[in-house]
Amino acid sequence: MSKTWRGVLLGVVGTLLVLIVIGLLVILTGSYNVAATDRHTALGEWALTTSMRNAVQGAADDIEAPAELAPAMIMAGAGEYKAMCVQCHGGIGEGRAEWAETMRPKPPALAHAAREWSSEEIFWLVKHGVKMSGMPAFGPTHDDRTLWNIAAFVKAMPEMSEQEYSSYAVGHVDPPGAAPHQH
């Protein structure tokens, strides 16, 4: 190896070691402000958002959605959404709960954000949640049919009118002809 390449290699290794030491100092001293009242830096927000989006897309690749997200599923999912999700994500014509406004990261308004996600990705998010975001995993307490109903409702929200949204009941509603679900 030439002297020049050896110097470049030592410089890269040295730089990485300095970055690792700085990272450890930040972690061990608690100098990064974790308060929800303080926004992430632009770089931090980009890194967390990009990582989450890529992880969800990859994890949802193997999920097979029902052939159709039927109106009965949307109706059943509406009640679950209004009982469990609206406090953080808001609805159509209604915002999220006041306390959810200070969450970091701020939960997306799903009436708009659902356009960016496939139904499989929404299902995965509802089932598994997202670490360090406040998004709980509903999979351990709800069956897949209920989670698909929620995903169907969320996926339908961007095309829904305020009047249609408000016509749906709050709480669990079994689709016509369905066996009762298990929480």
C-alpha positions as a LaTeX table, in Angstrom:
\begin{tabular}{lrrr}
\hline
Residue & $x$ (\AA) & $y$ (\AA) & $z$ (\AA) \\
\hline
Met1 & 0.00 & 0.00 & 0.00 \\
Ser2 & 1.38 & 3.39 & $-0.94$ \\
Lys3 & 2.16 & 6.04 & 1.61 \\
Thr4 & $-0.65$ & 8.25 & 0.26 \\
Trp5 & $-3.33$ & 5.55 & 0.58 \\
Arg6 & $-2.10$ & 4.65 & 4.05 \\
Gly7 & $-2.51$ & 8.32 & 5.06 \\
Val8 & $-6.02$ & 8.46 & 3.58 \\
Leu9 & $-6.99$ & 5.25 & 5.37 \\
Leu10 & $-5.61$ & 6.53 & 8.69 \\
Gly11 & $-7.47$ & 9.81 & 8.18 \\
Val12 & $-10.78$ & 8.02 & 7.55 \\
Val13 & $-10.32$ & 5.69 & 10.52 \\
Gly14 & $-9.30$ & 8.61 & 12.73 \\
Thr15 & $-12.33$ & 10.65 & 11.66 \\
Leu16 & $-14.66$ & 7.72 & 12.36 \\
Leu17 & $-13.15$ & 7.24 & 15.81 \\
Val18 & $-13.60$ & 10.94 & 16.63 \\
Leu19 & $-17.26$ & 10.77 & 15.49 \\
Ile20 & $-17.85$ & 7.67 & 17.61 \\
Val21 & $-16.33$ & 9.37 & 20.67 \\
Ile22 & $-18.48$ & 12.49 & 20.12 \\
Gly23 & $-21.57$ & 10.30 & 19.71 \\
Leu24 & $-20.80$ & 8.43 & 22.91 \\
Leu25 & $-20.23$ & 11.70 & 24.80 \\
Val26 & $-23.62$ & 13.02 & 23.66 \\
Ile27 & $-25.32$ & 9.74 & 24.65 \\
Leu28 & $-23.57$ & 9.27 & 27.98 \\
Thr29 & $-23.87$ & 12.89 & 29.13 \\
Gly30 & $-27.52$ & 13.23 & 28.09 \\
Ser31 & $-26.68$ & 16.48 & 26.30 \\
Tyr32 & $-29.22$ & 15.90 & 23.50 \\
Asn33 & $-32.48$ & 17.54 & 24.55 \\
Val34 & $-35.17$ & 14.84 & 24.46 \\
Ala35 & $-38.00$ & 17.11 & 25.62 \\
Ala36 & $-41.11$ & 16.86 & 23.44 \\
Thr37 & $-41.40$ & 20.65 & 23.66 \\
Asp38 & $-38.17$ & 20.94 & 21.67 \\
Arg39 & $-38.32$ & 20.05 & 17.97 \\
His40 & $-35.79$ & 17.73 & 16.37 \\
Thr41 & $-33.07$ & 19.28 & 14.26 \\
Ala42 & $-33.80$ & 19.21 & 10.52 \\
Leu43 & $-31.17$ & 16.51 & 10.04 \\
Gly44 & $-32.49$ & 14.47 & 12.96 \\
Glu45 & $-36.07$ & 14.72 & 11.72 \\
Trp46 & $-35.03$ & 13.72 & 8.20 \\
Ala47 & $-33.02$ & 10.74 & 9.49 \\
Leu48 & $-35.83$ & 9.45 & 11.72 \\
Thr49 & $-38.56$ & 9.97 & 9.10 \\
Thr50 & $-36.56$ & 8.42 & 6.27 \\
Ser51 & $-35.54$ & 5.44 & 8.40 \\
Met52 & $-39.13$ & 4.84 & 9.55 \\
Arg53 & $-40.58$ & 5.10 & 6.03 \\
Asn54 & $-37.99$ & 2.73 & 4.55 \\
Ala55 & $-38.41$ & 0.23 & 7.41 \\
Val56 & $-42.20$ & 0.18 & 7.03 \\
Gln57 & $-42.03$ & $-0.18$ & 3.25 \\
Gly58 & $-39.62$ & $-3.09$ & 3.55 \\
Ala59 & $-41.59$ & $-4.82$ & 6.29 \\
Ala60 & $-44.90$ & $-4.46$ & 4.41 \\
Asp61 & $-43.54$ & $-6.02$ & 1.20 \\
Asp62 & $-44.59$ & $-9.52$ & 2.29 \\
Ile63 & $-48.08$ & $-8.54$ & 3.46 \\
Glu64 & $-50.98$ & $-9.45$ & 1.23 \\
Ala65 & $-53.98$ & $-7.13$ & 1.47 \\
Pro66 & $-57.53$ & $-8.42$ & 1.10 \\
Ala67 & $-58.67$ & $-8.46$ & $-2.53$ \\
Glu68 & $-60.93$ & $-5.50$ & $-1.83$ \\
Leu69 & $-61.16$ & $-3.02$ & 1.02 \\
Ala70 & $-64.95$ & $-3.27$ & 1.06 \\
Pro71 & $-67.40$ & $-0.63$ & 2.35 \\
Ala72 & $-68.31$ & $-2.93$ & 5.26 \\
Met73 & $-64.65$ & $-2.98$ & 6.31 \\
Ile74 & $-64.46$ & 0.82 & 6.08 \\
Met75 & $-67.60$ & 1.13 & 8.23 \\
Ala76 & $-66.21$ & $-1.28$ & 10.84 \\
Gly77 & $-62.82$ & 0.43 & 10.81 \\
Ala78 & $-64.40$ & 3.85 & 11.31 \\
Gly79 & $-65.63$ & 2.97 & 14.77 \\
Glu80 & $-62.28$ & 1.56 & 15.81 \\
Tyr81 & $-60.45$ & 4.58 & 14.35 \\
Lys82 & $-62.70$ & 7.03 & 16.19 \\
Ala83 & $-62.26$ & 5.12 & 19.45 \\
Met84 & $-58.50$ & 4.54 & 19.28 \\
Cys85 & $-56.80$ & 6.80 & 16.70 \\
Val86 & $-58.54$ & 10.17 & 16.36 \\
Gln87 & $-57.02$ & 11.57 & 19.56 \\
Cys88 & $-53.56$ & 11.59 & 17.95 \\
His89 & $-54.28$ & 11.67 & 14.21 \\
Gly90 & $-57.46$ & 13.76 & 14.09 \\
Gly91 & $-60.35$ & 13.21 & 11.75 \\
Ile92 & $-61.98$ & 15.00 & 8.87 \\
Gly93 & $-63.19$ & 18.34 & 10.15 \\
Glu94 & $-61.76$ & 17.67 & 13.62 \\
Gly95 & $-58.22$ & 18.04 & 14.85 \\
Arg96 & $-56.23$ & 15.85 & 17.16 \\
Ala97 & $-56.53$ & 16.19 & 20.93 \\
Glu98 & $-54.77$ & 19.21 & 22.39 \\
Trp99 & $-52.24$ & 17.06 & 24.23 \\
Ala100 & $-51.26$ & 15.30 & 20.97 \\
Glu101 & $-50.16$ & 18.62 & 19.43 \\
Thr102 & $-46.94$ & 18.49 & 21.44 \\
Met103 & $-45.98$ & 14.92 & 20.51 \\
Arg104 & $-42.61$ & 14.51 & 18.77 \\
Pro105 & $-42.75$ & 13.41 & 16.11 \\
Lys106 & $-46.18$ & 14.91 & 15.55 \\
Pro107 & $-48.65$ & 12.19 & 14.48 \\
Pro108 & $-49.63$ & 12.72 & 10.84 \\
Ala109 & $-53.14$ & 13.87 & 9.96 \\
Leu110 & $-54.22$ & 10.64 & 8.29 \\
Ala111 & $-57.00$ & 12.31 & 6.31 \\
His112 & $-54.13$ & 13.56 & 4.12 \\
Ala113 & $-51.11$ & 11.36 & 4.92 \\
Ala114 & $-52.88$ & 8.08 & 4.03 \\
Arg115 & $-52.34$ & 8.92 & 0.35 \\
Glu116 & $-48.60$ & 8.37 & 0.86 \\
Trp117 & $-48.96$ & 4.83 & 2.28 \\
Ser118 & $-50.23$ & 1.59 & 0.75 \\
Ser119 & $-52.95$ & $-0.35$ & 2.57 \\
Glu120 & $-50.32$ & $-2.99$ & 3.45 \\
Glu121 & $-48.09$ & $-0.33$ & 5.00 \\
Ile122 & $-50.98$ & 1.14 & 6.99 \\
Phe123 & $-51.88$ & $-2.35$ & 8.23 \\
Trp124 & $-48.26$ & $-2.93$ & 9.29 \\
Leu125 & $-48.11$ & 0.41 & 11.12 \\
Val126 & $-51.37$ & $-0.28$ & 12.98 \\
Lys127 & $-50.31$ & $-3.84$ & 13.85 \\
His128 & $-46.72$ & $-3.15$ & 14.92 \\
Gly129 & $-46.64$ & 0.54 & 15.92 \\
Val130 & $-43.52$ & 2.71 & 15.71 \\
Lys131 & $-40.84$ & 2.80 & 18.40 \\
Met132 & $-40.22$ & 6.12 & 20.17 \\
Ser133 & $-43.09$ & 7.86 & 18.39 \\
Gly134 & $-46.08$ & 7.28 & 20.64 \\
Met135 & $-47.67$ & 5.01 & 17.98 \\
Pro136 & $-48.72$ & 1.86 & 19.85 \\
Ala137 & $-48.81$ & $-1.64$ & 18.39 \\
Phe138 & $-52.43$ & $-2.80$ & 18.21 \\
Gly139 & $-51.49$ & $-6.27$ & 16.94 \\
Pro140 & $-51.08$ & $-7.82$ & 20.40 \\
Thr141 & $-54.60$ & $-6.73$ & 21.43 \\
His142 & $-56.57$ & $-6.87$ & 18.16 \\
Asp143 & $-57.04$ & $-9.54$ & 15.50 \\
Asp144 & $-55.93$ & $-9.02$ & 11.90 \\
Arg145 & $-59.50$ & $-8.59$ & 10.65 \\
Thr146 & $-60.00$ & $-5.60$ & 12.95 \\
Leu147 & $-56.64$ & $-4.16$ & 11.91 \\
Trp148 & $-57.53$ & $-4.53$ & 8.20 \\
Asn149 & $-60.81$ & $-2.72$ & 8.92 \\
Ile150 & $-58.86$ & 0.17 & 10.45 \\
Ala151 & $-56.44$ & 0.16 & 7.49 \\
Ala152 & $-59.40$ & 0.20 & 5.06 \\
Phe153 & $-60.92$ & 3.19 & 6.84 \\
Val154 & $-57.63$ & 5.10 & 6.99 \\
Lys155 & $-56.96$ & 4.41 & 3.30 \\
Ala156 & $-60.47$ & 5.72 & 2.45 \\
Met157 & $-60.14$ & 8.91 & 4.52 \\
Pro158 & $-58.45$ & 11.13 & 1.88 \\
Glu159 & $-61.47$ & 10.76 & $-0.42$ \\
Met160 & $-64.06$ & 11.12 & 2.36 \\
Ser161 & $-66.22$ & 14.19 & 2.95 \\
Glu162 & $-66.62$ & 15.68 & 6.41 \\
Gln163 & $-70.30$ & 14.66 & 6.35 \\
Glu164 & $-69.47$ & 11.06 & 5.45 \\
Tyr165 & $-66.80$ & 10.93 & 8.16 \\
Ser166 & $-69.15$ & 12.26 & 10.82 \\
Ser167 & $-71.85$ & 9.72 & 9.86 \\
Tyr168 & $-69.74$ & 6.80 & 11.07 \\
Ala169 & $-70.31$ & 5.55 & 14.62 \\
Val170 & $-67.69$ & 5.58 & 17.37 \\
Gly171 & $-66.60$ & 2.22 & 18.77 \\
His172 & $-66.55$ & $-1.34$ & 17.47 \\
Val173 & $-68.93$ & $-2.26$ & 14.63 \\
Asp174 & $-68.82$ & $-5.77$ & 13.13 \\
Pro175 & $-69.28$ & $-5.81$ & 9.36 \\
Pro176 & $-72.59$ & $-7.41$ & 8.30 \\
Gly177 & $-72.32$ & $-11.22$ & 8.38 \\
Ala178 & $-69.01$ & $-11.25$ & 10.27 \\
Ala179 & $-68.33$ & $-13.29$ & 13.37 \\
Pro180 & $-67.54$ & $-11.17$ & 16.45 \\
His181 & $-63.88$ & $-10.22$ & 16.62 \\
Gln182 & $-61.45$ & $-10.77$ & 19.48 \\
His183 & $-59.46$ & $-8.01$ & 21.20 \\
\hline
\end{tabular}
